[in-house]
Amino acid sequence: MTYVAALGRGFGVLSTALANLGHNCNIVLQAESLMMAKERLIEQYGPVRYTIGTGCSGGSIVQNWVANAYPGIYQGLLTTCSYPDV
């Protein structure tokens, strides 16, 4: 599903540049970046039911790392082009 399709169905969509392995390799900073973006979304639009992470390649690695290191940030992952050792 594209971001436009997700928005059309009532989902909120957000992205952070630091949630990509190509830009940043610090897991704490990656998780903090996500939490700050999520907090901003909640302040602007209200509570969210769940957070689903998605990413490809370096983005999928970050999604897996953050979900593993900080349980509860994500309620689901839709990763693609991931690596088996992640």
C-alpha positions in Angstrom: 0.0 0.0 0.0 1.4 3.4 -0.9 1.4 6.3 1.5 -1.3 8.0 -0.5 -3.5 5.0 -0.3 -2.8 4.7 3.5 -3.7 8.4 4.0 -6.9 7.9 1.9 -7.9 5.1 4.3 -7.5 7.3 7.4 -4.0 6.2 8.5 -1.4 8.6 9.7 1.9 8.4 8.0 5.2 9.8 9.2 8.9 9.3 8.5 12.2 10.4 10.0 15.5 10.6 8.2 17.3 9.1 11.2 15.3 5.9 11.0 17.5 4.7 8.1 20.8 3.0 8.5 22.3 5.0 5.6 21.9 8.2 7.7 22.6 7.1 11.2 23.9 4.0 13.0 23.0 4.9 16.6 20.1 2.7 17.8 19.3 5.1 20.7 19.1 8.1 18.4 17.0 6.1 15.9 14.5 5.1 18.5 14.4 8.6 20.0 13.8 10.1 16.6 10.9 7.8 16.1 9.4 8.6 19.5 9.7 12.3 18.9 8.0 12.1 15.6 5.3 9.9 17.1 4.8 12.3 19.9 4.4 15.2 17.5 1.8 13.2 15.5 -0.1 12.5 18.7 0.0 16.2 19.8 -1.2 17.3 16.4 -3.9 14.7 15.6 -4.7 12.8 18.8 -4.0 9.3 20.1 -2.9 6.4 17.8 -4.2 2.9 18.0 -1.0 1.2 16.9 2.3 1.9 15.2 3.4 -0.2 12.3 7.0 0.3 11.0 7.9 -0.2 7.4 11.2 0.0 5.6 13.4 -1.5 2.9 17.1 -2.4 3.2 18.6 0.0 5.7 15.2 1.1 6.8 14.2 -2.5 7.5 17.3 -3.1 9.6 16.5 -0.1 11.7 12.9 -1.2 12.2 14.0 -4.6 13.4 16.7 -3.1 15.7 14.3 -0.6 17.3 11.6 -3.2 17.7 14.0 -5.6 19.4 15.7 -3.0 21.6 12.6 -1.1 22.6 9.6 -3.3 22.8 6.3 -1.4 22.6 7.4 1.3 20.2 5.9 -0.7 17.3 3.0 -3.0 17.4 3.9 -4.5 14.0 6.5 -4.4 11.2 6.1 -4.6 7.4 9.7 -4.8 6.4 10.9 -5.6 2.9 14.3 -6.3 1.3 15.7 -7.2 4.7 18.8 -9.2 5.6 18.6 -12.7 7.0 21.0 -11.9 9.9 18.8 -9.1 11.2 
